[in-house]
Amino acid sequence: MVLSTRTSKTCDYLVIGSGIAGLQTALLAADHGTVRILTKKALNQSNTWFAQGGIAVALGSDDNPEMHLSDTLSAAAGLANPEYARMLVEMGPHSVETIMKYGVRFDSTDGKHERGLEAAHSVARVLHSGGAATGIEIQSALGTAVTKTDIGIEENVQMVDLLIENGRCVGVSAIADNLPHIIEYRAEHIVLATGGSGALYSRTTNPQIATGDGVAASIRAGAVVSGLEFFQFHPTALDLSGDRARLISEALRGAGAKIVDNQGHRFLLDEDPNGELAPRDVVARLIHRKLEETGASSVCLDATDIQGGTVSTEFPSIWTDIKNSGFDMDTDLIPIAPAAHYSIGGVLTDDYGRSTIPGLYVCGEAANTGVHGANRLASNSLLEGMVFAHRVVEATTSNIPYEINSFPVATIEVVCQENHMNRASLQQLMWEEVGIVRHKDGLKRAIEKLYGAPSNVDFGSSAIENAGLIIIGMFAARAAYDRKESRGAHYRLDHPGLDPNLAYPLNYKIDYPFSLTMKYE
């Protein structure tokens, strides 16, 4: 087959990704120029769709941004940028007002927003829709709003690499379903909103499209990445052999659901007085340890006596989802185990979403803005996507000085070679060696197996995704090996304590940028 290239029309803003970060950025940017959205599946297929809990924002009379900031920094375990985190919580109310103008509706009683309580929050501050169907509401409303504008939408387009000319990002290369050639999309401003990389792990709450495409392409192009050793594992995902890890929102524990072992004992209280509402990383590790000790595959979530009613009435979307797997949450104990949930690290940006490559902006889960530090506070993720969409567009329309953290950047040598690791073996390797708990010996094994990023791949979306996951996994394993302490979502069995001398982010870049070479028949 002969290789050919078709270059699309250029636009002012090219947004890759259609979750909350991408859609909000596109809607805001439409006031300042022409906008095109690329998404590798349908417009409504993203991690946002699967978000349950809601959006953490200080709106109640018993709450304020200072309290929200304090909780955010506490969860971050000393690594968040306090200035950026303050901006996040202070801009939250305005960002909520903005998405409501686009049609997003939150649950309310007597004209006041209902607010849920989640782990590590000092007060109930989580806005939600349909009990725990917040992501579906946001995705649907913003998606509908986009279709009513002149924003160009191209579905089933898989990003391949960034186009870099004279040190500046000017576009992306991509492939599309049923087209046997590379397409180039060019724009003045390139915004990556490609989401996280939960597909690195054999057990994840993310859809399998969460393959970190933007992060991988940014690494290959020479952008600095940061915080890749921090990956958040959600403690409560349905454990059912042969089934995906269905998320069971933390909001249920906020409403009084309990976690018990197979003898009915609330074992979390033996280690942490906050029990089910201890930080996610603590709960996930304690469950993991219990499973290791007992040899069981799961513990149980007991939501048969929650506040306000029953799961079927208060959280109907969760009840229905779990009912489809054969359990009635109103009456049954539900088998649960931790699962990979959120990529805390990503492409390093400043507080306006600007990466270390001029012209390239990164927003949402693909970015490391510094607001989450070593551990993300529950329901701050949708908030980050909204707030930084505003910041990205603001940066493109004004001459704001560029600032980014000045911590050292380590260079990782990458030897491009054929690497035949398939996704299943990669996911198992990451789960076992770079998972909830780590050890230097396992991290060494992971680094050795992942060394050598694929550069010559088959023409197709899956091959591109796998190549990207391998390089992200390699960088994550290296960062986890280098952070010889336990902090936030990163836990080392051989370094269980926190080292105050490591209270700074670990930044990395590739030794020599490269692009994927596609193999054609």
C-alpha positions as CSV (number, residue, x, y, z in Angstrom):
1,M,0.0,0.0,0.0
2,V,1.4,3.4,-0.9
3,L,1.8,5.9,1.9
4,S,0.1,9.2,1.3
5,T,-0.7,12.2,3.4
6,R,-3.7,14.4,3.4
7,T,-3.6,17.7,5.2
8,S,-6.8,19.0,6.6
9,K,-7.9,22.6,6.7
10,T,-6.2,24.6,9.4
11,C,-8.1,26.1,12.3
12,D,-7.3,28.5,15.2
13,Y,-7.8,25.9,18.0
14,L,-7.3,22.2,17.6
15,V,-8.7,20.3,20.6
16,I,-7.9,16.6,20.9
17,G,-10.4,14.8,23.3
18,S,-14.0,15.2,24.1
19,G,-14.3,14.9,27.9
20,I,-15.1,17.8,30.1
21,A,-11.7,19.5,29.6
22,G,-11.9,19.2,25.8
23,L,-15.6,20.2,25.4
24,Q,-15.3,23.1,27.8
25,T,-12.2,24.4,26.1
26,A,-13.8,24.2,22.7
27,L,-16.9,26.0,23.8
28,L,-14.9,28.8,25.3
29,A,-12.4,29.0,22.4
30,A,-15.3,29.3,19.9
31,D,-15.6,33.0,20.9
32,H,-12.1,33.7,19.8
33,G,-11.6,31.7,16.5
34,T,-12.3,28.6,14.6
35,V,-12.3,25.4,16.6
36,R,-12.0,21.7,15.6
37,I,-12.4,18.7,18.0
38,L,-10.8,15.4,17.3
39,T,-11.9,12.4,19.3
40,K,-10.9,8.8,18.7
41,K,-14.3,7.3,19.3
42,A,-17.8,8.9,19.5
43,L,-18.1,12.4,20.9
44,N,-19.6,11.1,24.2
45,Q,-17.0,8.4,24.8
46,S,-14.6,9.6,27.5
47,N,-13.6,9.1,31.1
48,T,-16.0,12.0,32.0
49,W,-19.0,9.8,31.0
50,F,-18.0,7.3,33.7
51,A,-17.5,10.0,36.5
52,Q,-19.9,9.3,39.3
53,G,-19.3,11.4,42.4
54,G,-19.5,14.9,41.1
55,I,-17.7,18.2,41.3
56,A,-16.1,19.4,44.5
57,V,-16.8,23.2,44.9
58,A,-17.2,25.5,47.9
59,L,-20.7,26.8,47.7
60,G,-22.4,26.1,51.0
61,S,-22.8,28.5,53.9
62,D,-20.7,26.1,56.0
63,D,-17.9,26.0,53.4
64,N,-15.5,28.4,51.7
65,P,-12.5,28.2,49.3
66,E,-10.0,28.3,52.2
67,M,-11.5,25.1,53.7
68,H,-11.5,23.5,50.2
69,L,-7.9,24.5,49.7
70,S,-6.9,23.1,53.1
71,D,-8.4,19.7,52.2
72,T,-6.8,19.8,48.7
73,L,-3.3,20.5,50.1
74,S,-3.7,17.9,52.9
75,A,-4.5,15.2,50.3
76,A,-1.6,16.3,48.1
77,A,0.9,15.2,50.8
78,G,3.2,18.2,50.5
79,L,3.6,18.2,46.7
80,A,0.8,20.5,45.4
81,N,1.6,24.0,44.2
82,P,-0.3,26.0,46.8
83,E,-0.8,29.0,44.5
84,Y,-2.2,26.9,41.7
85,A,-4.4,24.9,44.1
86,R,-5.8,28.2,45.5
87,M,-6.6,29.3,42.0
88,L,-8.4,25.9,41.4
89,V,-10.7,26.2,44.4
90,E,-11.4,30.0,44.0
91,M,-12.4,29.6,40.3
92,G,-14.6,26.6,41.1
93,P,-17.9,28.5,41.6
94,H,-17.5,30.5,38.4
95,S,-16.7,27.4,36.4
96,V,-19.8,25.7,37.7
97,E,-21.9,28.6,36.7
98,T,-20.4,28.4,33.2
99,I,-21.2,24.8,32.6
100,M,-24.7,25.3,33.9
101,K,-25.2,28.0,31.2
102,Y,-24.4,25.2,28.7
103,G,-27.2,23.1,30.2
104,V,-25.6,21.0,33.0
105,R,-28.1,20.5,35.8
106,F,-27.2,19.4,39.4
107,D,-29.5,17.7,41.9
108,S,-31.2,20.2,44.1
109,T,-33.8,20.4,46.9
110,D,-36.0,23.5,47.4
111,G,-33.8,25.4,45.0
112,K,-30.5,24.6,46.7
113,H,-27.8,22.3,45.4
114,E,-27.5,19.0,47.1
115,R,-24.0,18.4,48.4
116,G,-22.4,15.0,49.0
117,L,-19.6,14.1,51.4
118,E,-16.6,12.2,50.2
119,A,-13.4,11.0,51.8
120,A,-10.9,13.6,53.1
121,H,-13.4,16.5,52.7
122,S,-14.0,18.4,55.9
123,V,-17.6,19.2,54.8
124,A,-20.1,18.0,52.2
125,R,-19.3,20.0,49.0
126,V,-19.7,17.6,46.1
127,L,-22.3,18.7,43.6
128,H,-23.9,15.7,41.7
129,S,-26.5,14.8,39.1
130,G,-28.9,11.9,39.2
131,G,-27.3,10.8,42.5
132,A,-24.1,9.5,40.9
133,A,-24.6,10.0,37.2
134,T,-22.8,13.3,37.1
135,G,-20.4,12.4,34.3
136,I,-23.3,11.4,32.0
137,E,-25.1,14.7,32.7
138,I,-22.0,16.8,32.0
139,Q,-20.9,14.8,28.9
140,S,-24.4,15.0,27.4
141,A,-25.0,18.7,28.1
142,L,-21.7,19.9,26.9
143,G,-21.7,17.6,23.9
144,T,-25.2,18.9,22.9
145,A,-23.9,22.5,23.4
146,V,-21.0,21.8,21.0
147,T,-23.2,20.4,18.3
148,K,-25.2,23.6,18.3
149,T,-22.2,25.7,17.4
150,D,-19.9,26.0,14.4
151,I,-17.2,23.9,16.1
152,G,-16.0,21.2,13.8
153,I,-16.2,17.7,15.2
154,E,-14.3,14.7,13.8
155,E,-15.1,11.4,15.4
156,N,-13.1,8.1,15.1
157,V,-9.8,10.0,14.6
158,Q,-6.8,8.5,16.4
159,M,-4.0,10.9,17.3
160,V,-0.5,9.6,16.4
161,D,2.1,12.3,17.1
162,L,2.6,16.0,17.6
163,L,3.9,18.0,14.7
164,I,6.9,20.1,15.8
165,E,8.4,22.7,13.6
166,N,11.2,25.1,14.7
167,G,10.6,24.0,18.3
168,R,6.9,24.8,18.3
169,C,3.9,22.5,18.2
170,V,1.9,23.3,15.0
171,G,-0.5,20.3,14.8
172,V,-0.9,16.6,15.1
173,S,-0.7,13.6,12.8
174,A,-3.6,11.2,13.0
175,I,-5.3,8.2,11.4
176,A,-9.0,7.8,10.8
177,D,-11.3,4.8,10.5
178,N,-11.3,3.3,7.0
179,L,-8.7,5.8,5.7
180,P,-5.4,4.2,4.7
181,H,-3.2,7.2,5.2
182,I,-1.9,9.7,7.7
183,I,-3.8,13.0,8.2
184,E,-2.3,16.2,9.4
185,Y,-4.2,18.7,11.4
186,R,-2.7,22.1,12.0
187,A,-3.7,25.0,14.2
188,E,-2.3,28.1,16.0
189,H,-3.2,26.5,19.4
190,I,-3.0,22.8,20.1
191,V,-4.9,21.6,23.2
192,L,-4.5,18.0,24.4
193,A,-7.4,16.9,26.5
194,T,-6.8,13.2,25.9
195,G,-7.4,11.9,29.4
196,G,-5.6,9.4,31.5
197,S,-4.0,6.0,31.1
198,G,-6.0,3.6,33.2
199,A,-5.6,1.0,30.4
200,L,-2.0,0.5,31.8
201,Y,-3.5,-1.7,34.4
202,S,-5.2,-5.1,34.3
203,R,-7.9,-3.8,36.7
204,T,-9.3,-0.3,36.1
205,T,-12.5,1.7,36.4
206,N,-11.6,3.5,33.1
207,P,-12.8,2.5,29.7
208,Q,-10.2,0.8,27.5
209,I,-9.9,4.0,25.4
210,A,-8.0,5.6,28.4
211,T,-4.6,4.9,26.9
212,G,-2.8,8.2,27.6
213,D,-2.4,9.0,23.9
214,G,-1.6,12.7,24.5
215,V,0.9,12.0,27.2
216,A,2.7,9.4,25.1
217,A,2.9,11.7,22.1
218,S,4.1,14.5,24.3
219,I,6.9,12.3,25.7
220,R,7.9,11.3,22.2
221,A,8.0,14.9,21.1
222,G,10.3,15.9,24.0
223,A,7.9,17.6,26.4
224,V,8.6,17.4,30.2
225,V,6.3,15.1,32.1
226,S,5.9,15.0,35.9
227,G,4.3,13.0,38.7
228,L,3.9,9.8,36.7
229,E,4.8,7.7,39.8
230,F,1.4,8.8,41.3
231,F,-1.5,6.8,40.1
232,Q,-4.7,6.8,42.2
233,F,-6.4,3.4,42.8
234,H,-10.1,3.6,43.7
235,P,-10.9,1.4,46.7
236,T,-14.4,0.3,45.8
237,A,-14.8,-1.3,42.4
238,L,-17.0,-4.3,41.8
239,D,-15.0,-7.5,41.8
240,L,-16.5,-9.9,39.4
241,S,-14.5,-12.4,37.3
242,G,-14.6,-11.6,33.6
243,D,-16.3,-8.3,34.1
244,R,-14.9,-4.8,34.0
245,A,-14.1,-3.1,37.3
246,R,-17.4,-1.1,37.7
247,L,-16.8,1.9,39.9
248,I,-18.9,2.3,43.1
249,S,-18.7,5.9,44.0
250,E,-17.2,7.2,47.2
251,A,-20.4,9.1,47.7
252,L,-22.0,5.9,49.0
253,R,-19.4,5.7,51.8
254,G,-20.1,9.4,52.5
255,A,-23.8,8.3,52.9
256,G,-22.8,5.6,55.4
257,A,-21.9,2.5,53.4
258,K,-19.4,0.3,55.3
259,I,-16.5,-1.9,54.1
260,V,-16.2,-5.2,55.9
261,D,-14.2,-8.4,55.5
262,N,-15.6,-11.8,54.9
263,Q,-16.4,-12.1,58.6
264,G,-18.4,-8.9,58.6
265,H,-15.6,-6.9,60.5
266,R,-15.0,-3.2,59.7
267,F,-11.3,-3.7,59.5
268,L,-10.5,-0.2,58.3
269,L,-11.2,1.1,61.7
270,D,-8.4,-1.0,63.1
271,E,-5.9,1.2,61.3
272,D,-7.5,4.6,60.7
273,P,-10.2,6.3,62.9
274,N,-11.7,7.7,59.7
275,G,-12.6,4.2,58.5
276,E,-14.4,4.3,55.2
277,L,-13.8,8.1,54.8
278,A,-10.0,7.9,55.1
279,P,-8.1,9.1,52.0
280,R,-8.5,6.9,49.0
281,D,-4.9,5.7,49.0
282,V,-5.1,4.6,52.6
283,V,-8.4,2.7,52.0
284,A,-7.0,1.1,48.9
285,R,-3.8,-0.1,50.6
286,L,-5.7,-1.4,53.6
287,I,-8.0,-3.4,51.4
288,H,-5.0,-4.6,49.3
289,R,-3.2,-5.8,52.5
290,K,-6.3,-7.6,53.7
291,L,-6.6,-9.4,50.4
292,E,-2.9,-10.4,50.6
293,E,-3.3,-11.6,54.1
294,T,-6.4,-13.7,53.5
295,G,-5.9,-14.8,49.9
296,A,-9.4,-13.6,49.1
297,S,-10.1,-11.7,45.8
298,S,-12.5,-9.2,47.5
299,V,-13.9,-7.7,50.6
300,C,-17.5,-6.4,50.8
301,L,-19.3,-3.1,50.6
302,D,-22.4,-3.0,52.8
303,A,-24.7,-0.2,51.6
304,T,-27.9,-1.7,52.9
305,D,-28.4,1.0,55.5
306,I,-27.4,4.4,54.0
307,Q,-28.6,7.8,55.0
308,G,-31.7,9.2,53.2
309,G,-33.1,6.0,51.9
310,T,-31.8,3.1,49.8
311,V,-29.2,2.9,47.0
312,S,-32.0,2.4,44.5
313,T,-33.6,5.7,45.4
314,E,-30.5,7.8,46.3
315,F,-28.0,6.4,43.7
316,P,-30.2,4.9,41.0
317,S,-27.6,4.8,38.3
318,I,-25.1,2.8,40.5
319,W,-27.9,0.5,41.7
320,T,-28.9,-0.3,38.1
321,D,-25.3,-0.8,37.0
322,I,-24.6,-3.3,39.8
323,K,-28.0,-4.9,39.4
324,N,-27.1,-5.7,35.9
325,S,-24.2,-7.7,37.3
326,G,-26.5,-9.7,39.5
327,F,-26.4,-7.9,42.8
328,D,-29.1,-5.8,44.6
329,M,-27.3,-3.1,46.6
330,D,-30.3,-2.5,48.7
331,T,-30.1,-6.0,50.2
332,D,-26.8,-7.6,49.2
333,L,-23.2,-7.3,50.3
334,I,-21.2,-6.3,47.2
335,P,-17.7,-7.8,46.5
336,I,-15.2,-5.1,45.9
337,A,-11.5,-4.6,45.4
338,P,-9.3,-1.6,44.4
339,A,-8.8,-0.7,40.7
340,A,-6.7,1.8,38.8
341,H,-8.7,5.0,38.6
342,Y,-6.9,8.3,37.9
343,S,-3.6,9.4,36.4
344,I,-2.3,12.1,38.8
345,G,0.8,12.8,36.8
346,G,1.0,13.9,33.2
347,V,2.4,16.5,30.9
348,L,4.0,19.3,33.0
349,T,2.2,22.6,32.6
350,D,2.0,26.0,34.2
351,D,-1.1,27.4,35.7
352,Y,-2.4,28.3,32.3
353,G,-2.1,24.8,30.9
354,R,1.1,25.6,28.8
355,S,3.5,22.8,28.4
356,T,7.3,23.0,27.9
357,I,6.7,22.9,24.1
358,P,5.5,26.3,22.8
359,G,2.0,26.2,21.2
360,L,1.1,23.0,23.1
361,Y,-1.5,23.3,25.9
362,V,-2.6,20.3,28.0
363,C,-5.8,20.2,30.1
364,G,-7.6,17.7,32.3
365,E,-6.2,14.3,33.3
366,A,-3.5,14.4,30.7
367,A,-1.9,17.3,32.4
368,N,0.1,17.7,35.6
369,T,-0.8,21.2,36.6
370,G,0.5,20.8,40.2
371,V,-2.9,21.1,41.9
372,H,-3.1,17.4,43.0
373,G,0.4,16.9,44.2
374,A,0.9,13.3,45.3
375,N,-2.8,12.5,45.7
376,R,-5.9,14.0,44.2
377,L,-8.7,15.0,46.6
378,A,-11.9,13.2,45.6
379,S,-14.1,15.0,43.0
380,N,-11.4,17.6,42.2
381,S,-10.8,16.1,38.8
382,L,-13.9,17.4,37.0
383,L,-13.2,20.7,38.7
384,E,-9.7,20.8,37.3
385,G,-11.0,20.1,33.8
386,M,-13.4,23.0,34.0
387,V,-11.1,25.5,35.6
388,F,-8.1,24.9,33.3
389,A,-10.3,25.1,30.2
390,H,-10.8,28.7,31.2
391,R,-7.1,29.2,31.9
392,V,-6.0,27.7,28.6
393,V,-8.3,29.9,26.5
394,E,-7.3,33.0,28.6
395,A,-3.6,32.2,27.9
396,T,-4.2,32.1,24.1
397,T,-5.9,35.5,24.1
398,S,-3.4,37.5,26.3
399,N,0.3,38.0,26.7
400,I,0.7,36.3,30.0
401,P,4.3,35.6,31.2
402,Y,5.2,31.9,31.1
403,E,6.0,30.3,34.4
404,I,6.7,26.6,35.1
405,N,8.3,24.8,38.1
406,S,12.1,25.1,38.0
407,F,12.8,21.7,39.5
408,P,15.5,19.6,37.7
409,V,14.5,17.5,34.7
410,A,16.0,14.1,34.4
411,T,16.6,12.6,31.0
412,I,15.5,9.1,30.3
413,E,17.3,7.2,27.6
414,V,15.1,5.5,25.1
415,V,16.3,3.0,22.6
416,C,13.7,2.7,19.8
417,Q,13.3,-0.9,18.9
418,E,10.8,-3.6,18.2
419,N,8.9,-4.4,21.4
420,H,6.4,-7.2,21.2
421,M,4.8,-6.8,24.6
422,N,1.1,-7.1,24.2
423,R,-1.4,-5.1,26.2
424,A,-2.4,-8.0,28.5
425,S,1.2,-8.7,29.6
426,L,1.8,-5.0,30.0
427,Q,-1.2,-4.6,32.2
428,Q,-0.3,-7.5,34.3
429,L,3.3,-6.3,34.7
430,M,2.1,-2.8,35.8
431,W,-0.5,-4.2,38.2
432,E,2.1,-6.5,39.9
433,E,5.1,-4.3,39.9
434,V,3.9,-0.6,39.6
435,G,0.6,-1.0,41.3
436,I,-0.9,-0.2,44.7
437,V,2.3,-1.1,46.5
438,R,5.8,-1.1,45.0
439,H,9.3,-2.5,45.8
440,K,12.6,-1.7,44.2
441,D,13.0,-5.3,43.0
442,G,9.7,-5.3,41.2
443,L,10.3,-1.8,39.8
444,K,13.6,-2.9,38.4
445,R,11.9,-5.8,36.7
446,A,9.3,-3.5,35.2
447,I,12.0,-1.1,33.9
448,E,14.0,-3.9,32.3
449,K,10.9,-5.4,30.6
450,L,9.6,-2.0,29.4
451,Y,13.0,-0.6,28.2
452,G,13.0,0.1,24.5
453,A,10.0,2.0,23.3
454,P,8.3,0.8,20.1
455,S,8.9,3.1,17.2
456,N,7.8,0.9,14.2
457,V,4.2,-0.1,14.7
458,D,1.4,-1.6,12.6
459,F,-1.0,0.8,11.0
460,G,-3.9,0.9,13.4
461,S,-5.3,2.4,16.5
462,S,-4.5,-0.5,18.8
463,A,-0.9,-0.6,17.8
464,I,-0.5,3.2,18.4
465,E,-2.2,2.9,21.8
466,N,0.0,0.0,22.9
467,A,3.2,1.8,21.9
468,G,2.1,4.8,23.9
469,L,1.2,2.7,27.0
470,I,4.6,1.1,26.9
471,I,6.5,4.4,27.0
472,I,4.2,5.8,29.7
473,G,4.7,2.6,31.8
474,M,8.4,2.9,31.4
475,F,8.5,6.5,32.6
476,A,6.1,5.7,35.5
477,A,8.2,2.8,36.6
478,R,11.4,4.9,36.5
479,A,9.7,7.7,38.5
480,A,8.4,5.2,41.1
481,Y,11.9,3.7,41.4
482,D,13.5,7.1,41.8
483,R,11.0,8.2,44.5
484,K,12.5,6.3,47.4
485,E,9.8,7.1,49.9
486,S,6.1,6.6,50.4
487,R,4.0,9.7,49.7
488,G,0.3,10.1,48.7
489,A,-0.7,7.5,46.1
490,H,2.9,6.2,45.8
491,Y,3.8,3.5,48.4
492,R,7.1,1.7,48.6
493,L,7.4,-1.4,50.8
494,D,11.1,-0.9,51.0
495,H,10.7,2.8,51.9
496,P,7.5,3.0,53.9
497,G,8.2,6.4,55.4
498,L,7.9,9.9,54.0
499,D,11.3,11.6,53.2
500,P,11.1,15.4,53.7
501,N,14.1,15.8,51.4
502,L,11.9,14.5,48.5
503,A,9.1,17.0,48.8
504,Y,9.4,18.1,45.2
505,P,8.1,16.8,41.9
506,L,10.1,14.5,39.7
507,N,10.3,15.7,36.2
508,Y,11.4,13.7,33.1
509,K,11.9,14.1,29.4
510,I,13.1,11.7,26.7
511,D,16.7,11.7,25.6
512,Y,16.0,12.1,22.0
513,P,12.5,12.9,20.5
514,F,11.1,10.6,17.9
515,S,7.9,9.9,16.0
516,L,6.1,6.6,15.3
517,T,6.8,4.9,12.0
518,M,3.7,3.2,10.6
519,K,4.0,-0.1,8.8
520,Y,1.9,-0.6,5.7
521,E,1.0,-3.7,3.8
